[in-house]
Amino acid sequence: MTKKYDAIVIGAGHNGLTTAAYLAKSGLDVLVVEKNDYIGGAAVSRELHDGWIYSNCSYVCSLLRQSIHRDLNLTKHGLMIVPYMGTTNFTRNGDYLAEYPDEAMQYREVRRHSKRDADAMHRYYTDLMKYAKVIRHFLLRTPADPTSFKPRDLQEMAFMAKKFMGMGERDIYEFMRFMTMSAADFLAEYFENDLIKAFYATSSIIGTALGVYSPGTAYVLLHHVMGDVDGAVGAWGLARGGMGSISKAIHGALQEHGGEVMLEAEVDTIIVKGGKTKGVALTNGSVIEAPIVVSNLDPKRTFTKIMNKEDLPEDLYKKAKDFKIRGSSGKVNIALKGMPDFPTLPKGHMLRNGSMQFLDSLERMERAYDDWKHNRWSQDPFIEMTQSSVWDPTHAAPGNYFVSCFIQYCPREVEGGWTEENKQAFGKTIIDQISNYSPNFKDHIEHMEIRTPYDIEKEVGLTEGNIFQGELTIDQLMFNRPFPGYSQYRGPVKGMYMSGSGTHPGGGVSAACGANAAREILMDLKRPNIVPEDEND
């Protein structure tokens, strides 16, 4: 007879594992079911070529909430986040704009390109961090339902009002305007040099089916600077051992409290009887019972694939079908035998150890977006190449290197489909782009993994390969995420919950969605709240 559990979590991504770990910590008997033969979802480390460990989906870390890190004792379970050198953006004319960890060095670097922009840099960071520090208060809180008069919702609305009122009248107006702006328009209020604007605009398009001139991309830029490493807000880091170390550590916390994970256990249907969840049916025919079922899958997949339409309100099924979750990102992961040369940078220069980007104007970025709109990968793509193994020797043996290339823009569908020929042509486009700045790059390639949105969807389960499980546009944020009326992690039937990045506060390997979902489940079970609700900044 199959064991009955208190709760089943569908999907062993980092958010699903976080929900499960908190539920297990509270004393529940929890099972996580995962369709793949490994845990982590998109936060994974895998040996895809002998001697090299790839972070083959997500690749850098910043948004992981420190209170969750402490709560689940992730350091005990092996998690170490190390800051890494910033980004160098190469230009076509042989110059570059670099990001330095030292403020004075950064000022001099920007001043090389524009004295006016160097003087504006502090004002830009001050305003952006001001917005980020306000938003950070809400990442580990359940959004209020603005149509509800329940005491908890009224209290949450009052909390939100208090935080925003603390900004002052002028900044409230500016923040409201900021939320609807394009990244290009926002940056134009500070900078005049196009290279500098392009450099700072890159965070606004990563994972987003929008261009730098599209309204709403200013918020995406903000979303990428809301995290921290060792208390430095806006900083980014690398998980030692690859991004799978995050999932592995959370899995360790789950096991510490008695939780289980079942691999190669793909869910076919969430079982609903009498308006209540009863468990899950797997594609292999097995049935596992539990009164609580939590979906870590994206909202579209959850409500159009693994729940019967007749168990859903008609309007919810339509909302799920219409949910914006367009794929726009690809990955090319590369094993290198030796370090390629970048002639623009002096040998031994510290910038050779950081990330590298290869678009130097807003116009080039927008043209790359235009290609995506016509269902073709860009011939002049945005690439963020992160040299993880320079900072983390666990990725490759001494003298060898692993680089992770995140590509924007790459569509879910292309003419003729994602045949092997098209995949290789896409990969060649990326290598050719890098080789324009590193003539001997191709000579060092030992192995490549090419991942289109189609591949990411097929393997990881992210609809259209959307890395945020749904776009971060204003109509899909806070109490609108994923849909109005369903922002508090509860599904349409009793006992069914959502914990993935398609819920508030969205994607970015924060674990906040999973923690917030766990809090709501424990509240419904009238168990003590063991999940943090805020962080001090």
MARPA-700186 format. One record per residue (C-alpha): residue number from 1; residue in three letters; y negated, z, x negated. Coordinates in nm, 3 decimals. Each point is the difference from the previous one (the first is absolute). Layout:
<recs>
i  aa  c2  c3  c1
NUM  ala  Y  Z  X
...
</recs>
This chain:
<recs>
i  aa  c2  c3  c1
1  met  0.000  0.000  0.000
2  thr  -0.343  -0.098  -0.136
3  lys  -0.222  0.293  -0.086
4  lys  -0.300  0.059  0.227
5  tyr  -0.333  0.063  -0.170
6  asp  -0.325  0.165  0.105
7  ala  -0.198  -0.303  -0.112
8  ile  0.062  -0.351  -0.131
9  val  -0.260  -0.185  -0.208
10  ile  0.031  -0.379  -0.014
11  gly  -0.092  -0.136  -0.342
12  ala  0.004  0.174  -0.340
13  gly  -0.345  -0.113  -0.106
14  his  -0.226  0.269  -0.144
15  asn  -0.153  0.087  0.340
16  gly  0.338  0.028  0.170
17  leu  0.128  0.220  -0.281
18  thr  -0.313  0.216  0.028
19  thr  0.050  0.054  0.373
20  ala  0.365  0.082  -0.058
21  ala  -0.078  0.240  -0.287
22  tyr  -0.246  0.201  0.210
23  leu  0.238  0.012  0.297
24  ala  0.284  0.114  -0.225
25  lys  -0.229  0.257  -0.162
26  ser  -0.068  0.141  0.348
27  gly  0.373  0.050  0.053
28  leu  0.100  -0.315  0.193
29  asp  0.318  -0.193  -0.074
30  val  -0.140  -0.341  -0.099
31  leu  0.153  -0.338  -0.079
32  val  -0.186  -0.300  -0.144
33  val  0.167  -0.337  0.064
34  glu  -0.088  -0.289  -0.233
35  lys  0.108  -0.363  0.026
36  asn  -0.005  -0.064  -0.376
37  asp  0.227  0.148  -0.266
38  tyr  -0.297  0.176  -0.162
39  ile  -0.279  0.230  0.118
40  gly  -0.376  -0.047  -0.024
41  gly  -0.086  -0.300  0.217
42  ala  -0.295  -0.156  -0.182
43  ala  -0.038  0.293  -0.243
44  val  0.299  -0.078  -0.223
45  ser  0.105  -0.028  -0.362
46  arg  0.285  -0.241  -0.062
47  glu  0.173  -0.143  -0.305
48  leu  -0.018  -0.366  0.094
49  his  0.055  -0.121  -0.355
50  asp  0.208  0.176  -0.262
51  gly  -0.221  0.247  -0.187
52  trp  -0.307  -0.029  0.224
53  ile  -0.096  0.226  0.293
54  tyr  -0.218  -0.177  0.258
55  ser  -0.244  0.151  0.248
56  asn  0.053  -0.310  0.200
57  cys  -0.207  0.074  0.314
58  ser  -0.269  0.269  -0.023
59  tyr  -0.107  0.047  -0.359
60  val  -0.284  0.257  -0.037
61  cys  -0.068  0.340  0.151
62  ser  -0.315  0.182  0.113
63  leu  0.017  0.076  0.370
64  leu  0.296  0.242  -0.015
65  arg  -0.138  0.319  0.150
66  gln  -0.001  0.283  -0.251
67  ser  0.070  0.264  0.264
68  ile  0.324  -0.182  0.088
69  his  0.083  -0.023  -0.371
70  arg  -0.038  0.379  -0.024
71  asp  0.160  0.080  0.337
72  leu  0.322  -0.187  -0.073
73  asn  -0.003  0.108  -0.366
74  leu  0.029  -0.359  -0.116
75  thr  -0.067  0.092  -0.362
76  lys  0.320  0.206  0.008
77  his  0.178  -0.314  0.120
78  gly  -0.125  -0.206  -0.293
79  leu  -0.324  -0.159  0.121
80  met  -0.270  -0.052  -0.261
81  ile  -0.314  -0.205  0.066
82  val  -0.193  -0.112  -0.307
83  pro  -0.349  -0.158  0.006
84  tyr  -0.018  -0.346  -0.148
85  met  -0.266  -0.217  -0.160
86  gly  -0.215  -0.195  0.245
87  thr  -0.032  -0.371  0.069
88  thr  -0.131  -0.296  -0.198
89  asn  -0.122  -0.302  0.197
90  phe  0.002  -0.319  -0.208
91  thr  -0.247  -0.284  0.054
92  arg  0.045  -0.372  -0.040
93  asn  -0.260  -0.016  -0.277
94  gly  0.189  0.235  -0.233
95  asp  -0.176  0.326  0.089
96  tyr  0.121  0.298  0.200
97  leu  -0.113  0.305  0.195
98  ala  0.194  0.317  -0.072
99  glu  0.045  0.338  0.162
100  tyr  -0.017  0.301  -0.230
101  pro  0.085  0.362  0.078
102  asp  -0.319  0.117  -0.171
103  glu  -0.317  -0.026  0.211
104  ala  -0.229  -0.086  -0.292
105  met  0.236  -0.272  -0.121
106  gln  0.023  -0.141  0.351
107  tyr  -0.379  -0.008  0.029
108  arg  -0.031  -0.194  -0.326
109  glu  0.273  -0.241  0.109
110  val  -0.169  -0.083  0.331
111  arg  -0.338  -0.019  -0.179
112  arg  0.139  -0.281  -0.218
113  his  0.002  -0.212  0.315
114  ser  -0.296  0.139  0.193
115  lys  -0.241  0.282  -0.083
116  arg  -0.099  0.025  0.366
117  asp  0.364  0.032  0.109
118  ala  0.070  0.265  -0.263
119  asp  -0.284  0.204  0.144
120  ala  0.144  -0.050  0.352
121  met  0.352  0.099  -0.099
122  his  -0.052  0.375  0.038
123  arg  -0.154  -0.046  0.345
124  tyr  0.296  -0.218  0.104
125  tyr  0.261  0.255  -0.111
126  thr  -0.194  0.288  0.152
127  asp  -0.017  -0.167  0.341
128  leu  0.364  -0.110  -0.009
129  met  0.127  0.343  -0.105
130  lys  -0.216  0.161  0.270
131  tyr  0.182  -0.206  0.263
132  ala  0.338  0.054  -0.166
133  lys  -0.035  0.379  -0.009
134  val  -0.080  0.009  0.372
135  ile  0.298  -0.221  0.093
136  arg  0.234  0.205  -0.222
137  his  -0.038  0.295  0.237
138  phe  0.180  -0.199  0.272
139  leu  0.293  -0.142  -0.198
140  leu  0.225  0.299  0.069
141  arg  -0.115  0.054  0.358
142  thr  0.125  -0.148  0.324
143  pro  -0.267  -0.222  0.158
144  ala  -0.156  0.135  0.318
145  asp  0.056  -0.189  0.322
146  pro  -0.360  -0.074  0.106
147  thr  0.107  -0.037  0.365
148  ser  0.167  0.342  0.011
149  phe  -0.144  0.335  0.108
150  lys  0.285  0.200  -0.153
151  pro  -0.131  0.292  -0.210
152  arg  0.157  -0.134  -0.319
153  asp  -0.163  -0.342  0.041
154  leu  -0.336  0.156  0.078
155  gln  0.031  0.222  -0.307
156  glu  0.087  -0.300  -0.215
157  met  -0.298  -0.194  0.133
158  ala  -0.219  0.300  -0.082
159  phe  0.148  0.015  -0.352
160  met  -0.075  -0.367  -0.050
161  ala  -0.355  0.039  0.134
162  lys  -0.062  0.293  -0.234
163  lys  0.109  -0.197  -0.307
164  phe  -0.209  -0.302  0.089
165  met  -0.305  0.204  0.098
166  gly  0.019  0.154  -0.345
167  met  -0.086  -0.343  -0.140
168  gly  -0.345  -0.003  0.158
169  glu  -0.149  -0.246  0.248
170  arg  -0.082  -0.278  -0.246
171  asp  0.346  0.000  -0.161
172  ile  0.172  0.001  0.341
173  tyr  -0.184  -0.320  0.092
174  glu  0.086  -0.152  -0.338
175  phe  0.366  0.097  0.033
176  met  0.030  -0.154  0.346
177  arg  -0.152  -0.320  -0.136
178  phe  0.228  0.013  -0.304
179  met  0.314  0.010  0.215
180  thr  -0.079  -0.341  0.149
181  met  -0.128  -0.171  -0.314
182  ser  0.166  -0.250  -0.229
183  ala  0.058  0.107  -0.357
184  ala  -0.224  -0.284  -0.118
185  asp  -0.292  0.117  0.215
186  phe  0.048  0.364  -0.101
187  leu  0.010  -0.083  -0.371
188  ala  -0.304  -0.225  0.029
189  glu  -0.203  0.307  0.093
190  tyr  0.060  0.134  -0.352
191  phe  0.076  -0.286  -0.237
192  glu  -0.139  -0.344  -0.084
193  asn  0.251  -0.128  -0.259
194  asp  0.290  -0.191  0.159
195  leu  0.256  0.113  -0.259
196  ile  -0.090  0.363  0.063
197  lys  0.025  -0.049  0.376
198  ala  0.337  -0.173  -0.039
199  phe  0.124  0.280  -0.225
200  tyr  -0.077  0.269  0.256
201  ala  0.112  -0.215  0.295
202  thr  0.362  -0.023  -0.112
203  ser  0.102  0.323  0.177
204  ser  -0.129  -0.141  0.328
205  ile  0.255  -0.281  0.019
206  ile  0.320  0.151  -0.140
207  gly  0.267  -0.016  0.270
208  thr  -0.252  -0.126  0.253
209  ala  0.007  -0.321  0.206
210  leu  -0.377  -0.026  -0.031
211  gly  -0.247  -0.144  -0.248
212  val  -0.283  0.170  -0.185
213  tyr  -0.248  -0.134  0.257
214  ser  0.206  0.122  0.299
215  pro  -0.145  0.292  0.200
216  gly  0.200  0.316  -0.057
217  thr  0.094  -0.056  -0.363
218  ala  -0.251  0.260  -0.116
219  tyr  0.226  0.265  0.155
220  val  0.306  -0.142  -0.181
221  leu  -0.194  0.045  -0.323
222  leu  -0.063  0.362  0.100
223  his  0.367  0.053  0.091
224  his  0.097  -0.078  -0.359
225  val  -0.232  0.262  -0.153
226  met  0.088  0.293  0.229
227  gly  0.278  0.125  -0.224
228  asp  -0.006  0.202  -0.319
229  val  0.193  0.076  -0.316
230  asp  -0.030  0.355  -0.135
231  gly  -0.297  0.061  0.228
232  ala  -0.196  -0.309  -0.112
233  val  -0.087  -0.165  0.333
234  gly  0.032  -0.379  -0.015
235  ala  0.222  0.004  -0.311
236  trp  0.332  -0.184  -0.016
237  gly  0.317  0.083  -0.185
238  leu  0.359  -0.096  -0.067
239  ala  0.310  0.190  0.106
240  arg  0.210  0.057  -0.310
241  gly  0.328  -0.180  0.054
242  gly  -0.161  -0.244  0.243
243  met  -0.103  0.039  0.362
244  gly  0.355  0.086  0.095
245  ser  -0.059  0.336  -0.168
246  ile  -0.216  0.096  0.298
247  ser  0.276  -0.079  0.248
248  lys  0.260  0.163  -0.226
249  ala  -0.202  0.322  -0.021
250  ile  -0.050  0.018  0.378
251  his  0.370  -0.068  0.044
252  gly  0.064  0.291  -0.237
253  ala  -0.212  0.225  0.224
254  leu  0.195  -0.121  0.304
255  gln  0.332  0.081  -0.168
256  glu  -0.129  0.339  -0.114
257  his  -0.042  0.095  0.366
258  gly  0.333  -0.143  0.114
259  gly  -0.106  -0.342  0.127
260  glu  0.223  -0.306  -0.031
261  val  -0.048  -0.374  -0.061
262  met  0.247  -0.263  0.118
263  leu  -0.032  -0.335  -0.182
264  glu  0.107  -0.344  0.128
265  ala  -0.056  0.130  0.352
266  glu  -0.224  -0.249  0.178
267  val  -0.114  0.101  0.349
268  asp  0.060  -0.245  0.279
269  thr  -0.144  0.204  0.290
270  ile  -0.165  0.330  0.076
271  ile  0.209  0.140  0.286
272  val  -0.202  0.116  0.301
273  lys  0.142  0.162  0.313
274  gly  -0.201  0.150  0.282
275  gly  -0.325  -0.047  -0.188
276  lys  0.124  0.195  -0.303
277  thr  0.134  -0.107  -0.339
278  lys  0.367  0.073  -0.056
279  gly  0.052  -0.143  -0.347
280  val  0.046  -0.338  -0.168
281  ala  0.256  -0.279  0.007
282  leu  0.062  -0.163  -0.338
283  thr  0.069  -0.368  -0.056
284  asn  0.353  0.093  -0.114
285  gly  0.072  0.138  0.347
286  ser  -0.032  0.370  -0.087
287  val  -0.200  0.235  0.222
288  ile  -0.177  0.308  -0.140
289  glu  -0.138  0.254  0.245
290  ala  -0.322  0.200  -0.026
291  pro  -0.265  0.108  0.254
292  ile  -0.276  -0.106  -0.239
293  val  -0.029  -0.348  -0.152
294  val  -0.281  -0.088  -0.239
295  ser  -0.072  -0.363  -0.091
296  asn  -0.142  -0.057  -0.346
297  leu  -0.002  -0.373  0.072
298  asp  -0.319  -0.185  0.081
299  pro  -0.115  0.010  0.364
300  lys  0.078  -0.365  0.070
301  arg  0.356  0.028  -0.130
302  thr  0.049  0.334  0.175
303  phe  -0.103  -0.108  0.347
304  thr  0.111  -0.364  0.002
305  lys  0.322  0.023  -0.205
306  ile  0.175  0.338  0.023
307  met  -0.111  0.125  0.342
308  asn  0.114  -0.161  0.321
309  lys  -0.288  -0.160  0.185
310  glu  0.100  0.171  0.324
311  asp  -0.050  0.341  -0.168
312  leu  -0.365  -0.080  -0.073
313  pro  -0.311  -0.016  0.216
314  glu  -0.091  -0.364  0.048
315  asp  -0.339  0.043  -0.163
316  leu  0.154  0.156  -0.312
317  tyr  0.234  -0.292  -0.058
318  lys  -0.297  -0.236  0.020
319  lys  -0.206  0.218  -0.235
320  ala  0.284  -0.002  -0.252
321  lys  0.037  -0.379  0.022
322  asp  -0.376  -0.042  -0.054
323  phe  -0.026  0.257  -0.279
324  lys  -0.175  -0.153  -0.303
325  ile  0.244  0.012  -0.286
326  arg  -0.048  -0.329  -0.181
327  gly  0.159  -0.047  -0.341
328  ser  -0.238  -0.101  -0.277
329  ser  0.139  0.142  -0.324
330  gly  0.265  -0.097  -0.251
331  lys  0.140  0.152  -0.318
332  val  0.114  -0.149  -0.327
333  asn  0.169  0.258  -0.222
334  ile  0.057  -0.098  -0.361
335  ala  0.209  0.131  -0.288
336  leu  -0.163  -0.087  -0.333
337  lys  0.149  -0.002  -0.349
338  gly  -0.310  0.089  -0.195
339  met  -0.366  0.041  0.090
340  pro  -0.187  -0.323  0.084
341  asp  -0.336  -0.065  -0.160
342  phe  -0.329  -0.010  0.189
343  pro  -0.243  -0.164  -0.247
344  thr  -0.307  0.116  0.194
345  leu  0.084  0.359  -0.096
346  pro  0.012  0.115  -0.363
347  lys  0.345  0.094  -0.128
348  gly  0.072  0.367  0.054
349  his  -0.279  0.037  0.255
350  met  0.062  0.271  0.261
351  leu  -0.061  -0.251  0.281
352  arg  0.325  -0.176  -0.088
353  asn  0.181  0.303  0.145
354  gly  -0.155  -0.015  0.347
355  ser  0.026  -0.224  0.305
356  met  -0.131  -0.356  -0.010
357  gln  -0.152  -0.226  0.264
358  phe  -0.088  -0.367  -0.014
359  leu  -0.257  -0.089  0.269
360  asp  -0.365  0.029  -0.098
361  ser  -0.198  -0.084  0.315
362  leu  -0.008  0.074  0.370
363  glu  0.015  -0.373  0.067
364  arg  0.334  -0.035  -0.181
365  met  0.134  0.298  0.195
366  glu  -0.109  -0.150  0.329
367  arg  0.153  -0.339  -0.087
368  ala  0.331  0.175  -0.073
369  tyr  -0.023  0.149  0.350
370  asp  -0.070  -0.347  0.142
371  asp  0.330  -0.122  -0.149
372  trp  0.186  0.284  0.173
373  lys  -0.156  -0.088  0.336
374  his  0.159  -0.344  -0.032
375  asn  0.349  0.142  -0.074
376  arg  0.002  -0.078  -0.369
377  trp  -0.004  0.228  -0.300
378  ser  -0.321  -0.015  -0.196
379  gln  -0.007  -0.227  -0.304
380  asp  -0.269  0.231  -0.141
381  pro  0.139  0.336  0.111
382  phe  -0.125  0.353  -0.040
383  ile  0.239  0.179  -0.237
384  glu  0.003  0.364  -0.099
385  met  0.232  0.026  -0.299
386  thr  0.093  0.360  -0.078
387  gln  0.165  0.073  -0.334
388  ser  0.195  0.304  0.108
389  ser  0.225  0.024  -0.305
390  val  -0.293  0.043  -0.239
391  trp  -0.055  0.345  0.156
392  asp  0.354  0.071  0.113
393  pro  0.274  -0.077  -0.255
394  thr  0.274  0.058  0.259
395  his  -0.060  -0.356  0.129
396  ala  0.123  -0.182  -0.312
397  ala  0.132  0.054  -0.351
398  pro  -0.250  0.023  -0.289
399  gly  -0.148  -0.342  -0.072
400  asn  0.076  -0.123  0.353
401  tyr  -0.234  0.018  0.297
402  phe  -0.004  -0.010  0.379
403  val  -0.297  -0.144  0.188
404  ser  -0.049  0.010  0.374
405  cys  -0.209  -0.282  0.149
406  phe  -0.141  0.059  0.347
407  ile  -0.117  -0.327  0.157
408  gln  -0.248  -0.063  0.275
409  tyr  0.022  -0.239  0.193
410  cys  0.354  -0.102  0.087
411  pro  0.102  -0.084  0.360
412  arg  0.311  0.103  0.192
413  glu  0.069  -0.364  0.088
414  val  -0.061  -0.314  -0.205
415  glu  0.062  -0.365  0.072
416  gly  0.372  -0.066  -0.041
417  gly  0.079  0.372  -0.005
418  trp  0.048  0.232  -0.294
419  thr  0.266  -0.209  -0.168
420  glu  0.105  0.083  -0.354
421  glu  -0.206  -0.298  -0.115
422  asn  -0.312  0.135  0.171
423  lys  0.060  0.349  -0.137
424  gln  0.025  -0.132  -0.354
425  ala  -0.315  -0.208  0.052
426  phe  -0.181  0.313  0.120
427  gly  0.119  0.192  -0.305
428  lys  -0.109  -0.284  -0.230
429  thr  -0.349  0.013  0.153
430  ile  -0.026  0.367  -0.095
431  ile  0.125  -0.051  -0.356
432  asp  -0.232  -0.297  -0.050
433  gln  -0.297  0.207  0.118
434  ile  0.080  0.279  -0.248
435  ser  0.066  -0.253  -0.277
436  asn  -0.355  -0.130  0.036
437  tyr  -0.104  0.330  -0.159
438  ser  0.312  0.070  -0.210
439  pro  0.127  -0.324  -0.164
440  asn  0.327  0.153  -0.126
441  phe  0.085  0.194  0.317
442  lys  0.280  -0.237  0.101
443  asp  0.168  0.041  -0.340
444  his  0.067  0.367  0.067
445  ile  0.157  -0.031  0.346
446  glu  0.355  0.131  0.009
447  his  0.046  0.027  0.378
448  met  -0.204  -0.037  0.319
449  glu  0.039  0.124  0.356
450  ile  -0.203  -0.202  0.252
451  arg  -0.066  0.168  0.336
452  thr  -0.172  -0.171  0.289
453  pro  -0.092  0.176  0.326
454  tyr  0.317  -0.155  0.143
455  asp  0.211  0.169  -0.271
456  ile  -0.175  0.334  0.047
457  glu  0.061  -0.012  0.374
458  lys  0.364  -0.098  -0.039
459  glu  0.083  0.268  -0.258
460  val  -0.234  0.291  0.071
461  gly  -0.049  -0.054  0.374
462  leu  -0.379  -0.024  -0.002
463  thr  -0.092  -0.252  0.271
464  glu  -0.151  -0.309  -0.167
465  gly  0.004  0.197  -0.326
466  asn  -0.316  0.186  0.102
467  ile  -0.027  0.284  -0.251
468  phe  -0.202  0.226  0.233
469  gln  0.237  -0.037  0.300
470  gly  -0.301  -0.136  0.189
471  glu  -0.346  -0.112  -0.098
472  leu  -0.269  0.256  -0.072
473  thr  -0.261  -0.142  0.234
474  ile  -0.224  0.222  0.213
475  asp  0.198  -0.083  0.316
476  gln  0.313  0.137  -0.172
477  leu  -0.135  0.322  -0.154
478  met  -0.004  0.369  0.100
479  phe  0.067  0.037  0.376
480  asn  0.065  -0.374  0.022
481  arg  0.284  0.007  -0.254
482  pro  0.242  -0.142  0.082
483  phe  -0.116  -0.034  0.363
484  pro  -0.236  0.190  0.229
485  gly  0.195  0.275  0.172
486  tyr  0.268  0.017  -0.272
487  ser  -0.194  0.126  -0.301
488  gln  0.152  0.349  -0.005
489  tyr  0.336  -0.108  -0.144
490  arg  0.183  0.030  0.335
491  gly  0.181  -0.293  0.153
492  pro  0.027  -0.098  0.367
493  val  0.314  0.208  0.070
494  lys  0.064  0.367  -0.059
495  gly  0.143  0.075  -0.342
496  met  -0.114  -0.327  -0.160
497  tyr  -0.260  0.006  -0.280
498  met  -0.160  -0.230  -0.259
499  ser  -0.061  0.089  -0.365
500  gly  -0.066  -0.324  -0.188
501  ser  -0.317  -0.143  -0.151
502  gly  -0.069  -0.173  0.330
503  thr  -0.125  0.340  0.117
504  his  -0.311  0.189  -0.115
505  pro  -0.125  -0.002  -0.277
506  gly  0.174  -0.323  -0.102
507  gly  0.168  -0.136  -0.312
508  gly  -0.039  0.076  -0.366
509  val  0.291  0.238  -0.091
510  ser  -0.188  0.306  0.123
511  ala  0.293  0.169  0.184
512  ala  -0.265  0.117  0.249
513  cys  0.148  -0.195  0.292
514  gly  0.338  0.163  -0.052
515  ala  -0.148  0.348  -0.032
516  asn  -0.218  -0.041  0.308
517  ala  0.297  -0.117  0.206
518  ala  0.202  0.303  -0.111
519  arg  -0.281  0.233  0.113
520  glu  0.000  -0.150  0.350
521  ile  0.377  0.025  0.029
522  leu  -0.003  0.365  -0.104
523  met  -0.280  0.069  0.247
524  asp  0.202  -0.153  0.284
525  leu  0.298  0.212  -0.104
526  lys  -0.227  0.308  -0.004
527  arg  0.089  0.065  -0.362
528  pro  -0.248  0.139  -0.255
529  asn  -0.225  -0.262  -0.158
530  ile  0.094  -0.038  -0.368
531  val  -0.191  -0.324  -0.056
532  pro  -0.351  0.003  -0.157
533  glu  -0.286  -0.123  0.220
534  asp  -0.285  -0.035  -0.248
535  glu  -0.077  -0.003  -0.369
536  asn  -0.294  0.142  -0.190
537  asp  -0.201  -0.259  -0.187
</recs>
